[in-house]
Amino acid sequence: MTAFNAVRFKVKPGMEDAFLDAHRVSVAAWPGLRHANMIKIGDARYCIIAEWDSIDAMAGARPQMIATLNSFRDTLEDLGGGMGVTDAVSGSVVLSMK
């Protein structure tokens, strides 16, 4: 069953190009990734939404995802409320619609 994850970020002023460049280079190499989109959701705020072959494929790619995060962690602001620099959710598809 296909799975998705979404991760929300807030980027430090002047660091948006470095943040986006880090994703351009590394995301394509994540094993099991079908497709990903980075969307701008506000001023210096972004969310990546990724589609995976399965929840197991996504879990297996965690080391690569963490390595990618570590490559641009310095470009991110803390989201507050004890969240740290990312707000991530994921799960398997339970209903597919057009």
N, C-alpha and C positions, 0 to 999 in steps of 0.2 A: 504494500500500500504506500502510495506517495506520501511524503511528509513535507512540511514547511517550517521555516523558522523566520522570525522577525527580530531585529535588534535595533534599538533606538540609541542615538548618539547626540551629544552636543559638542560642537567643535570650537576650539579656542579661536579668538579673532586672528585673522591672517593665516590660519592653518588649513583652510578648506582644500586648497589644491593638494597639499601633502596628504591629507586624509583621503581624498578621492584617488590620488595616484597610487597609494598603498593598496587600494582595492582593485584598481585596474590591473596591476601586475600579478597579484597573488590569487585572487578568487577563482580564476579559470583552472587552477591546478588542484582545487579541492576535489578529492575523489567522491564520486556519487552525486555530485551537484548537477542538476539538470539545467537550471536557469536561475539568475539572480538579477534583481533590480535595486538600485539605490534611488530612493526618493527624497526630495527635499521637503521637509514638513514644516519648516518655519525658518526664522533667522538663525543661521548656523546650526540648525537641527536637521538630522537625517535619520532615515530608517532603511535598512537593507532587508529585503524580503527574498528568501531563497527557497527554491523547490528542489527536493531531494528524491532519489530513487526510493528510499525507505527511511524509516526512523533509525534503523540500524546503520545505514549508510551515513546518515547525518552524524550519529554518535561516533562512528569510525573516523570521521573527518575532523573531530574536535581538536586533535593536536595541530592540524594545519590552520584551523580557525583561530586557535589561541596564538599560534605563531604570527598570523596576520595581525591580530589585535596588538600583540606586543610590538610589532613594527611601526604602529602609529599611535600607540597609547599616549605618548607625550603631546599629541594634537588635541586630546579630548579634555573636556571639563567634567568635573564630578556632577552627576545628575541630582545629587542631594538625597535626603531622606534615607541615607545608608545604602543607596543603590550602587555606588561606585560610578564607573564611567560608561556602563552599558545597562540597558534594560532589555533582556532577551526573553522570548517565549518561543515554544515549538510544540509540534504535535503532528499526529497522523491525520490524513484527510478522512473525514467521516461522511461528507456529502460533497460531490463534485457538481458544479453548476457552470453554465456558460457565462 
